[in-house]
Amino acid sequence: RGNSYMALQTPLFGCGGNSDSFYAAGHKSSLEACEYLYGLGLAAYEYECTHGVRLSNAFCASLGKTARDFAIHLSIHAPYYINLASEDMVIRQKSILHILKTLRAAEQMGAERVVFHPGTQGELTREQAMENAENLLEEIIFQARQDELLNGVLLCPETMGKPGQLGTLGEVLRLCEVADCVRPTVDFAHIHALTGGRLTSTREFERLLLKIARRLGEEAVRLLHIHF
C-alpha cells in the first residue's frame, strides 16, 4: 500500500507504514524510514497511527527533522477508531480527540495531511449517517481552528471499500465541501472492491478524476492524495 499526491504538478510516491523489506534490511525504528525511502528514490511517507496516537513530542520532532533532511513529504493516518457518523456521544467525543491528537502530531512533525476513515453507517440510514458525519466534522474543524492545528495541514477523509462504511467517492467529496481544509484521499483499491472490480480501464480512472474536478475544482485533482 502506498500513497502519492501531485504538488506543483509533480507526483510524489512513497509508502504507507514500513514494509517487510524495511525490516529485512535491518531497520527497526520509523525514524530511519525517511533515509530508507530516499535511498529508494521515493519522496513521501505516511506515518500510521491506526491503533492510537502514542507519539512523544521528541519523536515527532525527530521524524520531522529527518523528513526535511531527506526531502520526504509526510502525511499521517489517524486511528481506525474514528466514527463521525455515530450517535453515541462517547464515540463522538473520542473521534474528536483522535483527530485533534493526530493533527497535533502532524503539526509537530510537519506532516501536510491527516488521513482518516469517516466511519460506519450502523443502524442509521445513509443520509442520517452522512448528516452526523458532516456535523461532527464541522465541530472538529471549529475546535482545531481554536487550537491553531490547521495551519497548513489538510484533513483527508478516505474512500472506503465495504458497503457498511461511509466513504463512497461521492460521500467523501460531500465531506470535502464542509470546509476548504478538507480534501479527499482516494484509495483506488477500496473503490475497486466496492464497485465489484470496475477499475479495469483508463476511462474508469479518468471518470473518477473528472468527478472530483467537477465537485472540488481541478486544484483538488492536482493535489490529490492517493492510496493504491
Sequence and secondary structure as in RCSB ss.txt:
>XXXX:A:sequence
RGNSYMALQTPLFGCGGNSDSFYAAGHKSSLEACEYLYGLGLAAYEYECTHGVRLSNAFCASLGKTARDFAIHLS
IHAPYYINLASEDMVIRQKSILHILKTLRAAEQMGAERVVFHPGTQGELTREQAMENAENLLEEIIFQARQDELL
NGVLLCPETMGKPGQLGTLGEVLRLCEVADCVRPTVDFAHIHALTGGRLTSTREFERLLLKIARRLGEEAVRLLH
IHF
>XXXX:A:secstr
 EEEEEETTEEEEEEES  HHHHHTT   GGGHHHHHHHTT  EEEEE TT     HHHHHHHHHHHHHTT EEE
EE  TT  TT   HHHHHHHHHHHHHHHHHHHHHT SEEEE  EE TTS HHHHHHHHHHHHHHHHHHHHHTT  
SS EEEEB  SSTTEE  HHHHHHHHTT TTB  EEEHHHHHHHTTS   SHHHHHHHHHHHHHHH HHHHHT E
EE 
